[in-house]
């Protein structure tokens, strides 16, 4: 993967460490693995970000950050990838994960309509949360595995391509 493209989009380690809201983490942010762009850190960050983006939980970025700290992968990238589930994509993602969870559990899908009220939230979510969470875990795990292996393959393909170009340039120059 071209590191320059990724670096252009991600904040520098100094910018992250200088953030006043993150001072409570102390020296945890001084681990260089959290900001390295190599095959391992990028692949694991993709897996973390994609997995967490499928979870129907508030605070997805915090969860992605904690997982990135624990797994020692690229912190900014894992947090940015959580935005796969954004207000535009969230209804489709969570509806399909609910259907997947209901199918896996053998539960009949519940017909529901969405209302923006506390009463609706407490009554309807109690009916759908088990299939929704089950489907979200399954879809998140599958998508994270696909993201992980895709990033590893793309990274390897890029390295091999660059290696062959380097060999070709040396042979034509000599």
DAJO-V342952 format. One record per residue. RES is the residue in one letter. OMEGA is omega in whole degrees, -180 to 180 (none if undefined). D_LAST is the distance of its C-alpha to the last C-alpha in Angstrom with 1 decimal. Layout:
res = (RES:RES)
omega = (OMEGA:OMEGA)
d_last = (D_LAST:D_LAST)
This chain:
res = (X:X:X:X:X:X:X:X:X:X:X:X:X:X:X:X:X:X:X:X:X:X:X:X:X:X:X:X:X:X:X:X:X:X:X:X:X:X:X:X:X:X:X:X:X:X:X:X:X:X:X:X:X:X:X:X:X:X:X:X:X:X:X:X:X:X:X:X:X:X:X:X:X:X:X:X:X:X:X:X:X:X:X:X:X:X:X:X:X:X:X:X:X:X:X:X:X:X:X:X:X:X:X:X:X:X:X:X:X:X:X:X:X:X:X:X:X:X:X:X:X:X:X:X:X:X:X:X:X:X:X:X:X:X:X:X:X:X:X:X:X:X:X:X:X:X:X:X:X:X:X:X:X:X:X:X:X:X:X:X:X:X:X:X:X:X:X:X:X:X:X:X:X:X)
omega = (177:-178:-177:179:-180:-179:-180:-176:-175:175:179:178:179:178:-180:-179:-179:-179:-177:-180:-178:-179:-178:180:175:-175:178:-178:180:176:-177:179:-179:-176:179:175:174:-174:-179:-174:180:-179:180:178:176:179:-179:-177:-179:179:-177:-180:179:-178:-179:-178:171:178:-179:-179:178:178:178:178:179:177:178:176:-178:-177:178:176:-176:-175:-178:-179:179:179:180:-177:176:-177:168:175:179:-178:180:-176:-175:-180:-180:-179:-175:175:-179:177:175:179:178:180:178:179:-179:-179:-178:180:177:179:180:174:179:174:-175:173:179:177:179:180:178:-178:-178:-178:-174:-178:178:179:-171:-170:-179:176:180:-178:178:178:179:178:180:-180:178:179:179:-179:178:178:178:179:-179:-177:176:180:178:-180:178:179:180:179:180:-180:180:179:179:180:180:177:179:178:-180:178:180:-179:179:-180:-174:none)
d_last = (28.5:27.5:29.1:29.5:31.8:33.9:34.2:35.4:38.4:39.3:41.2:39.6:41.1:42.9:44.6:45.8:47.0:48.8:50.8:54.4:55.2:52.9:54.1:56.2:53.2:52.6:49.6:48.8:46.4:44.5:42.7:39.0:38.7:40.9:38.3:34.9:32.8:31.3:31.7:35.0:36.7:36.0:37.0:40.1:41.0:40.8:43.0:45.5:45.7:46.1:48.7:50.7:50.7:52.7:55.4:58.5:59.1:59.4:57.0:53.9:51.6:53.5:53.1:49.4:49.0:51.0:49.0:45.7:47.1:48.3:45.0:42.8:40.7:39.8:43.2:42.8:41.0:43.7:46.4:45.0:44.6:48.3:48.9:48.0:51.8:53.1:56.4:55.1:53.6:56.0:58.9:56.7:55.0:58.2:60.2:57.7:57.5:61.3:61.5:59.0:61.1:64.3:62.9:61.7:65.0:67.0:68.8:70.1:68.4:70.7:71.3:71.2:71.1:69.5:71.7:70.7:73.5:73.9:76.4:73.9:71.2:73.4:74.9:72.0:69.3:71.5:71.5:67.8:66.0:65.7:64.0:62.0:60.7:60.0:58.1:56.2:55.2:54.1:52.2:50.6:49.5:48.1:46.3:45.0:43.5:41.9:40.5:39.2:37.4:36.1:34.6:33.0:31.6:30.3:28.8:27.0:25.9:24.4:22.6:21.2:20.2:18.4:16.7:15.4:14.2:12.3:10.7:10.1:8.6:6.1:5.4:5.6:3.8:0.0)
